């Protein structure tokens, strides 16, 4: 009798996607792919508030909320704050577009929502544009005195 031949050993490769997480001092492996990186933190607050005003308007237009009081309850802010945010939508479309495209500021932001309130309160878009240009030039000069304002 001859001894039976040993079965051939085959390699088995298993691929399991995982990512490393450090919730505290220890390192954890979690299943699945790593989440997408957080959006750029350098988007100015005024641009985020402008986007929020557009979102609020979509909620109102779609009938998902009835009024500013509903928006305030959902957002956890006062009705007055919702009004201040929504007033940004009174700015001329060109100004809104420029605000939404602001990026890349380090440190203190060059302009605030409070700076835009008097501009939004102006009904004439041409007058808004003139005030916006002055604010923009002053803000850029303030953030970087060596930078060309426009």
C-alpha positions as CSV (number, residue, x, y, z in Angstrom):
1,X,0.0,0.0,0.0
2,X,1.2,3.4,-0.8
3,X,0.6,6.4,1.3
4,X,-2.0,8.8,-0.1
5,X,-0.6,11.9,-1.6
6,X,-1.0,15.0,0.6
7,X,-3.7,17.4,-0.8
8,X,-2.3,20.5,-2.4
9,X,-2.5,23.6,-0.3
10,X,-4.0,26.6,-2.1
11,X,-3.8,30.2,-1.0
12,X,-7.0,32.0,-0.3
13,X,-7.1,35.8,-0.5
14,X,-9.9,37.7,1.1
15,X,-10.3,41.4,0.5
16,X,-12.3,43.3,3.1
17,X,-12.3,47.1,2.8
18,X,-11.7,48.9,6.1
19,X,-10.4,52.2,7.4
20,X,-8.5,53.4,10.4
21,X,-10.2,55.6,13.0
22,X,-8.8,57.2,16.0
23,X,-11.7,58.2,18.2
24,X,-9.4,58.6,21.2
25,X,-6.0,57.2,22.1
26,X,-6.6,53.8,20.6
27,X,-6.7,53.0,16.9
28,X,-9.8,51.2,15.6
29,X,-10.4,49.4,12.3
30,X,-13.9,50.0,10.9
31,X,-15.5,48.1,8.0
32,X,-16.1,49.9,4.7
33,X,-14.3,52.7,3.0
34,X,-13.2,55.8,4.8
35,X,-15.8,58.6,4.7
36,X,-15.2,61.5,2.4
37,X,-13.1,64.3,3.8
38,X,-15.0,67.2,5.5
39,X,-15.7,70.2,3.3
40,X,-13.2,73.0,3.2
41,X,-13.3,74.8,6.5
42,X,-12.2,78.0,4.9
43,X,-15.6,78.8,3.4
44,X,-16.5,82.1,5.0
45,X,-19.5,82.1,7.4
46,X,-21.3,84.6,5.2
47,X,-21.2,82.2,2.3
48,X,-22.6,79.4,4.4
49,X,-25.4,81.7,5.6
50,X,-26.2,82.7,2.0
51,X,-26.5,79.0,1.1
52,X,-28.7,78.5,4.2
53,X,-31.0,81.3,3.1
54,X,-31.4,79.6,-0.3
55,X,-32.1,76.3,1.5
56,X,-34.7,78.0,3.8
57,X,-36.3,79.5,0.7
58,X,-36.6,76.0,-1.0
59,X,-38.2,74.7,2.2
60,X,-40.7,77.5,2.1
61,X,-41.4,77.2,-1.6
62,X,-41.8,73.4,-1.3
63,X,-44.3,73.7,1.5
64,X,-42.2,71.7,3.9
65,X,-42.4,74.6,6.4
66,X,-45.1,77.2,6.6
67,X,-43.3,80.3,7.9
68,X,-40.2,81.7,9.5
69,X,-41.4,80.5,12.9
70,X,-41.3,76.9,11.6
71,X,-37.8,77.5,10.2
72,X,-36.7,78.9,13.6
73,X,-38.1,75.9,15.5
74,X,-36.4,73.4,13.1
75,X,-33.1,75.4,13.1
76,X,-33.0,76.1,16.8
77,X,-32.7,79.9,16.4
78,X,-35.0,82.8,16.9
79,X,-37.4,84.1,14.2
80,X,-35.4,87.3,14.2
81,X,-32.3,85.4,13.3
82,X,-34.2,83.6,10.5
83,X,-35.2,87.0,9.2
84,X,-31.6,88.2,9.2
85,X,-30.5,85.2,7.3
86,X,-33.4,85.4,4.8
87,X,-32.6,89.1,4.2
88,X,-29.4,87.9,2.4
89,X,-31.7,86.7,-0.4
90,X,-32.6,90.4,-1.0
91,X,-29.1,91.1,-2.3
92,X,-28.7,91.4,-6.0
93,X,-28.1,88.1,-7.7
94,X,-24.5,89.1,-8.8
95,X,-23.7,89.9,-5.2
96,X,-25.1,86.6,-4.0
97,X,-23.0,84.8,-6.6
98,X,-19.8,86.5,-5.5
99,X,-20.6,85.8,-1.8
100,X,-21.2,82.1,-2.6
101,X,-17.8,81.9,-4.4
102,X,-15.8,83.4,-1.5
103,X,-13.2,80.9,-0.3
104,X,-9.7,80.6,1.0
105,X,-9.6,83.1,3.9
106,X,-7.4,82.3,6.8
107,X,-8.0,83.7,10.3
108,X,-10.5,86.4,10.8
109,X,-13.1,86.6,8.0
110,X,-13.0,89.7,5.8
111,X,-16.8,90.5,6.1
112,X,-19.7,89.3,8.2
113,X,-23.4,89.0,7.7
114,X,-23.8,92.1,9.9
115,X,-21.7,94.1,7.3
116,X,-24.2,93.0,4.6
117,X,-27.4,94.1,6.4
118,X,-27.4,97.7,5.2
119,X,-26.7,96.6,1.7
120,X,-29.5,94.1,1.7
121,X,-31.9,96.8,3.1
122,X,-31.2,98.9,0.0
123,X,-33.9,98.1,-2.6
124,X,-32.0,99.4,-5.7
125,X,-29.6,96.7,-7.0
126,X,-27.3,99.3,-8.6
127,X,-26.9,101.1,-5.2
128,X,-26.4,97.6,-3.6
129,X,-23.6,96.9,-6.1
130,X,-21.9,100.2,-5.3
131,X,-22.0,99.6,-1.6
132,X,-20.9,96.0,-2.1
133,X,-17.9,97.2,-4.1
134,X,-16.9,99.5,-1.3
135,X,-17.3,96.8,1.3
136,X,-15.3,94.3,-0.8
137,X,-12.4,96.7,-1.4
138,X,-12.3,97.7,2.3
139,X,-12.5,94.0,3.4
140,X,-9.7,92.9,1.1
141,X,-7.5,95.8,2.0
142,X,-8.1,95.0,5.7
143,X,-7.3,91.3,5.4
144,X,-4.2,91.8,3.2
145,X,-2.9,95.4,2.8
146,X,-0.5,94.3,0.0
147,X,-3.2,92.7,-2.1
148,X,-4.8,94.4,-5.0
149,X,-8.5,95.1,-4.0
150,X,-10.0,93.7,-7.2
